[in-house]
Structures are given as structure tokens and as C-alpha cells.
């Protein structure tokens, strides 16, 4: 990879955010609106609020809840998706129930989950799972159902069955769609992490942003919103890096098909 290619990718990645921040800076530079402070005031509050003690007491717990809920959703979504996708009987039995629960917005379930899970970290993890599991589950089912019949027959002819077939054929063939579902679930998980902390919590990003709003600390509130955007951007970059490593064979195949 040449230096020019690296610079081009960096420009494509950071160009629009830089432009948007510049517009935000100049558009609010002379703002006297209490609810829309200048970006300079927000950045000043950012440096004071989100360093040191608050980083450990609020940001780290939120990320730990997000990680736990997201990973649990991946395990449940992929496991159940494989079962539903590979077994027609299971799909026929579970599909109506899955469609029913999928149609319920996860934030609506927060008060219900609080009744049996309390207001601790368990509730917040369950809320994250309740939203993240669906894109992973549905994409896994579709990926399993789309396995090439020729490859499936070839495995059967060579006696490749059971765990070997699951590992070398089904999971590999479905992995691009599974990863797509995981990418969608990541953004949902961030949203639900904040929502769950706004309902009942004593720490976390959602809790802190609401506390700033209620005490009319507007620059500090906006700094929390800005931090959420930065975390989402960084997590997206991390996911893209992992995806490129895990699906290197798939992306290589796509490039070869585009440039025969």
C-alpha cells in the first residue's frame, strides 16, 4: 500500500467530519443561545468533564455493559440463527414468535425488564441484548439458508457432516451476512446502552448526560453527546478492522470478481 493510497483513505475517512466540525465551529462562534453554546465552550467542557475520574466512573462502566450485552447477543443470535436456518421444522415453529418479538421496540421493554431484573447492570445488559440480537439472528438465518447447494452436495458426497460441515461450510458461507448483522447490532447497542442508563442508573454516559441536562449544564451535556459520537466512530473503525481481518478471503474474492 503506497503513501498516496493511505493519504487518500485518510482524507475520505476524516474529510467530512472535519468539514462538519468546521461548519459547527463557525456557525456557533458568536452564539448567545443558552441551549446552543459555541463549539469552543463545548470542547472546553469536554476536556474538563471526560478526563480523569469521570472517565473511569462513567465511560468505562458504559463500555463494559455494551461489550457484555453485545457479545451475549452475538452468541444467542448466531446460535439460534444456525438452528433456525438449518432446520426447517424449527423455523416453521419459531418464525411467528420471532416476528412478534422483533416488532416490539426494545426501549418499550425497559420498564418490563426492570420488573424482574431490577435496576442494576443486569437490566442494562438485557436491554442491549434485546435489541442487538435481532439483526444478528435474522442475518444468520438468511446466510445459512443461502448456502450454495452445489457446495452442500459436495460436502455430502465426501461424507463431511456434523461439526465439520458446520464449521467449514455453513459458518464460512454465512459469515459475510453474520458480520453484516453484527455491524448493524453495534449501532443499536450504543443507542440502547444510553437509553438503559437514562431510565435507572447511578453512573454511565446516559445517566451523566441526563444529570447535566437536569442541572442546566448545557455545554457539559453537549460534550457527552459529542463523546458518544466519537465512541461510535472509534468502535466502527475497530469493527471494520476486525471485519477486514476475519473476512479477508471474502473481500479478496469480491475484488477478484470485479477485476478478472
N, C-alpha and C positions, 0 to 999 in steps of 0.2 A: 504494500500500500504506500503510495507516494505521499509526500508532504502536501502536495496540491489537493489530493483526494481527502486527506484529513482536514485541511482547512475548509474545503467545500462542505464536508459533512458538518463541521462545527458551525459554519455560517448558516446552514439550513436548520440546524438544531436550535441555535441560540438567536438567530436573526429576528424572528417575530417577537419572542419575549423581550428582547432589548428594545425594539420599536415600541411595544406596548408600554413598557416601563417609562420610556422617554415621553410618550404621549401623556401618561398618567402624571408624571412629574410636572410638565409644563402646564397641563390643564388645571392642576390644583395648586400651583405655586402661590397664587395670590388668594386662595380660598379663605373666606371668613365664615363659611358654613360650619357650625359646630359638629354636624354629623358627617361632613366630608372634609376632614382635615388635609392639609398638604402632605404629599408623599414624604417630604423631608421629616415631618413630625412623626409619621408612622414608622419610618426607618429608625428614627431616634428612639422611639418607644420599643421597637423590635430589639435593639441592642441592649436595652436595659432589662426587658422582661424575659427574653428567651435565652438567657445565658446563666450559667451557674446553677443555683438551687432549683429554679423553676424548670430547667431542662431535665433534671433528674426526677423531680416530683410530679411533673405533668406530662412531658413529652415521652419519656421512657415508658411509663405505665400504659399510655395510649398505644404505643407501638407494640408492646408486649401483648396487649389484648387483640390488636389487629392480627398479629402473627399467629397467635393461638387459634383465633376464630377462622382465619383464612386457611391454615394448614388442616384444621379439622374438616372444613368444608371441602377441601381437595380430596381428603381421604374418603369421606362419605360420598361425595359426588362422583368420583371416579369408580369407587367400588360398586355403588348402586347402579351407576350408568353401565358398567360392564355387564352386570347381571341382567338388567332390563334389555340391553341391546342384544345380548347373546341368546336370551330365552324368550321366545315368542309368547309363551303362556304367561310368564311373569309380566311382560309388557302389557298384555291384554288386561290382566288383573289390576295392575298398579296405575296404568295410564290415566283413568278418570280421577283417581285420588291425587295423583301428582299434578294434574291440570288444575284441580280445585285449589290446592295449597299454593301453587305457583302464582295464581291470580290474586292472592292476598298480599298487599304491600307490607313488607317487613316492619316499617315503623308502626303500623297499626298493632302489631303483635307485642310491642314493647310492654304496654300495661299488663297484657295477659301473661307474658313471660315473667314479669316482676312478681306475679301472684305466687308462682311455685318456685322461682329461682332467687327471690329476694332482690336486693339492690346492689349486690357485690359484683365482683369480676365475672362470676359465672353467668349472670344475666347478660352482661355486655358481650361475652363470647358467644352465647347462644343467639343473641340478636344478629351478630355478624355472620354466624353460620347460616341463619335462616334466610339471609339474602344472598350470600355468596354461593350457596350450594346449587342454586338453580341453573345459572349459565354453565357451570361445570358439568352438572348432571346431564342436561339436555344436549350439550355439545358432545359429551362422551357417548351418549346413546346414538346420536347421528353418525359419529365417527365409526362406531362399531358396526352399525348397520350398513355402512358404505364400504366395508372391506371388499376388496376385489375378489370376485367369485373364482377367477382363474387361480389366484394365489391360494385361496381356500381349498380348492380341489387338489392343487399340487401338494399342499400340506397333508391332506387326507390320503393321497396316493403314497406318500413317503412315510406314512404312519406317524406323523407329527401331531400329537394330540395333547390334551390336558394343559399342564402348566407351560410346556414348551411352545405349544401353539398360541397360548395367551400372551406369552412374553415376546416371541419372535414375529408373530403375525398380527394379532389383534391390537395389542398396545402400540406397536410401531406404526401400523396403518392408521390408527385412530389418534395418534399423538398430536398431529397438527391441529385437529379440531379440539382436542382436550386443552391444548395450550391456549387456543383462542378463547375458550370458556374461562380459563384461569385469568387471562388478561382482562376480560370483562368483569370478572368477580373482584379483581383487585380494586378497581374504582368504586364498586358497590361497597366493598368492605370499608374503605376510608369514610364514605358517607355514613354508613351505619355505626362505625366507631364513634363518630362525633354525635350522632343522634342519641345513641345509648347513654353517652356521658352527659348529655343535656337533661335527660329525664331524672336521673338519680345517681349522683356521684359526689365524691369529695375531692377528686383530682382528675386530671386528664385535660386534653385540649378543649373538648366540648364544654366541660364544666367551667374552665377558666374563661373561655370566650363569653359565656353567658354571665359569669360574675362581673366581668368588665362592662358588659352591656348594662347590667342592672345598676352598676355604680357610676354609669355615665363616663367611664374611662374610654372614650371613643378611639383615640389613637392606639391604645393598648388592644382594644377589641379588633381593630383593623389589622394590627400586627399579628394577631392569632390567625385571622383569615389568610393573611399572606403566608404565614408559616405552613398552614395546611396546603396551600398551593405548591409551595416549594417541596414539601414532603411528597406530595403526589407526583410531582415531576421527577424527583430523585428515585422514588420507588418504580416509576415507569421505566426509567433508564436502567435500573438494576434488573428489572424483569426482562427488558429487551436484550440485555447482555446474556442472561441465563438462557433465554429462548434461542439466541443465536448459537450458543454452545450445544444445547440439547438437540436442536433441530438443524444442526449444520448439514446433515445429509439431505434433508428435505429442501432447504434453501439452495443447496448446490444443485439438486435435481431440477428445481424450478429455473435456475439460471441457465442450466444446460439446455432445457427445453426452449427457453426464449432465444438462446444463441446457439443453434445447432452448428 
